[in-house]
Amino acid sequence: MKKHHFILLIGLFCLSPIFVSAHVKWFTELEPEKVPIEQILSVPFIVLSLLIAVFLAVLSQFIPHLMKIPGVATIDKKLDVTGSTQLI
């Protein structure tokens, strides 16, 4: 039964670009456009980066408190077991 689910999952993954009409254009005739670093490192980009960094720092402090929730602990144990197996 698991084999059929795995084959179905792989099939859906392979056919997903057809369903969403997605493609990647690897080769193009357009010349690359140089963008100044000031345009890339804008104020919203820096603010968002700092907010994400602060969120990750705070999240690492709350992980011990989150592990006290019964459902979270069981999910963490299941992820540890499946994450430790290696595909050869």
C-alpha positions as CSV (number, residue, x, y, z in Angstrom):
1,M,0.0,0.0,0.0
2,K,2.8,2.4,0.8
3,K,4.5,1.6,-2.5
4,H,1.4,2.8,-4.4
5,H,1.2,6.0,-2.4
6,F,4.9,6.6,-3.1
7,I,4.5,6.0,-6.8
8,L,1.4,8.3,-6.9
9,L,3.4,11.0,-5.1
10,I,6.3,10.8,-7.5
11,G,3.9,10.9,-10.4
12,L,2.1,14.0,-9.1
13,F,5.5,15.6,-8.5
14,C,6.7,14.9,-12.0
15,L,3.4,16.1,-13.6
16,S,3.0,19.2,-11.4
17,P,4.6,21.6,-14.0
18,I,1.9,20.5,-16.5
19,F,-0.9,21.3,-14.1
20,V,0.4,24.7,-13.1
21,S,1.7,25.6,-16.6
22,A,5.1,26.3,-15.2
23,H,8.4,26.3,-17.0
24,V,11.9,27.5,-16.6
25,K,13.5,29.4,-19.4
26,W,17.2,28.5,-19.2
27,F,18.4,30.2,-22.4
28,T,17.4,33.7,-23.4
29,E,18.4,36.4,-25.9
30,L,18.2,39.2,-23.3
31,E,21.3,40.8,-21.9
32,P,21.7,40.7,-18.1
33,E,20.8,43.9,-16.4
34,K,23.2,45.2,-13.8
35,V,21.4,46.5,-10.7
36,P,23.1,48.8,-8.2
37,I,23.7,47.4,-4.8
38,E,21.8,50.3,-3.3
39,Q,18.7,49.2,-5.1
40,I,19.0,45.6,-3.8
41,L,19.9,46.6,-0.2
42,S,16.9,48.8,0.3
43,V,15.4,49.9,3.7
44,P,12.5,47.4,3.5
45,F,14.9,44.5,2.7
46,I,17.2,45.4,5.7
47,V,14.2,45.8,8.0
48,L,12.7,42.5,6.9
49,S,16.0,40.7,7.3
50,L,16.5,42.1,10.9
51,L,12.9,41.1,11.8
52,I,13.4,37.6,10.6
53,A,16.7,37.4,12.5
54,V,15.1,38.6,15.7
55,F,12.2,36.2,15.2
56,L,14.6,33.2,14.8
57,A,16.6,34.3,17.9
58,V,13.4,34.5,20.0
59,L,12.1,31.3,18.6
60,S,15.2,29.4,19.7
61,Q,14.5,30.6,23.2
62,F,10.9,29.4,23.2
63,I,11.6,25.9,21.9
64,P,11.9,24.4,25.4
65,H,8.6,25.9,26.3
66,L,7.0,24.5,23.1
67,M,8.2,21.0,23.9
68,K,6.0,20.9,27.0
69,I,3.0,20.8,24.8
70,P,2.0,17.1,24.4
71,G,1.3,17.2,20.6
72,V,4.5,19.1,19.8
73,A,6.6,16.6,21.7
74,T,5.1,13.6,19.8
75,I,5.6,15.3,16.4
76,D,9.2,16.1,17.3
77,K,9.9,12.5,18.3
78,K,8.4,11.2,15.0
79,L,10.5,13.7,13.0
80,D,13.6,12.6,14.9
81,V,13.0,9.0,14.1
82,T,12.3,9.6,10.4
83,G,15.1,12.1,10.0
84,S,17.7,9.7,11.4
85,T,17.3,7.2,8.6
86,Q,19.5,7.6,5.6
87,L,18.8,6.8,2.0
88,I,21.5,4.7,0.4
